Amino acid sequence: MVCDRNQILFNLIFMKDMVDKMTDEKIARINELAKKSKLSPLSKEELHEQALLRREYIDGYKKNLANQLDNAYVLDNNGNKQKLHKKK
């Protein structure tokens, strides 16, 4: 199966825009808490904040990937576009 190059480029641009919603400050905070946790135990508040930020990041990533796959097409042997379907 061959993917449509234009569709892939569109999806990559779309995915970048969606990931940008997770701000640089939030990602920096995730990294800051990860580094701090290696040096000393985090407080309960910091652990909670870390868990929330990680969940937000993972949920956003999954949503972006699902959107990208929902808009993906492959070319069949005859050159016809076929929409991807979810596995059962």
N, C-alpha and C positions, 0 to 999 in steps of 0.2 A: 504494500500500500504506500502511496506517495501523498504527502500532505501538501496542500495548497500554500505556497510560500507567502502570498499576500495575506492570507488568513492568519498564518503564524506570526507575521510581523505585526499585524493589527492586535493580536492577542497579547503579544509581549508588551506593546505600548500600553494597552488597556491594563494589564496586570501591574506594570510599573506605577501607573496612576493610582490604582487601588492600594498598593503597598505604601505609597506616599502618605496615606491617611494615618499610618502608624508613624507618628512624628519622630524626627531625629532625637528629640529630647527624651521621648519614652524609650527608644532603643538604647540611648546612652545610659539611661537609668537602669535598664535591665542589665547591661554590661557592668555598670558600677556595683550593683547589688551582687552580681555573680563574683566579681573580684573580691568584694568585701567578705563574702561568705567563705572564701578560701582562706582568708586571714584570721577571721574570728566569727563566732556564731552571730547570726542575725537576730534582732529582736523579733518579737511576735508581730509587731506592726510592719517591720521590714519584710518578714516572711510572707505576710498577707499581701503586701504591695507587690512583691516579686511574683507571687502566684497570679494575681490579677493581671499584671502586665504580660506575663508569659501567656496566659490564657487568651488575652486580647490579640497578641501577636499570632498565636497558633490559629485562632478562629479566623482572623483576617487572611492568613495564608491559605487556609482550606477553602474559604469562600472565593478567593481569587482564583485558585486552581479549578474549582468547580465551574466558575463563570467561564474560564478559558476553555475548559473541555466542553461546556454546553454550546460554545460557539465554534467548535472545531469541526472541520470536514476533512474527509480523505477522498482521494480519487480512486475509483475502481479501475479495473483493467481496460474499460472502454472510455475512460477519461471523464466519467460522470462523477459529480460531487455526491458523496454520501455523508449524511450527518451521523456523528457518533451516537451510539445508544448506550444507556447505562446497563451494566451487567445485572442479571437477576440474582 
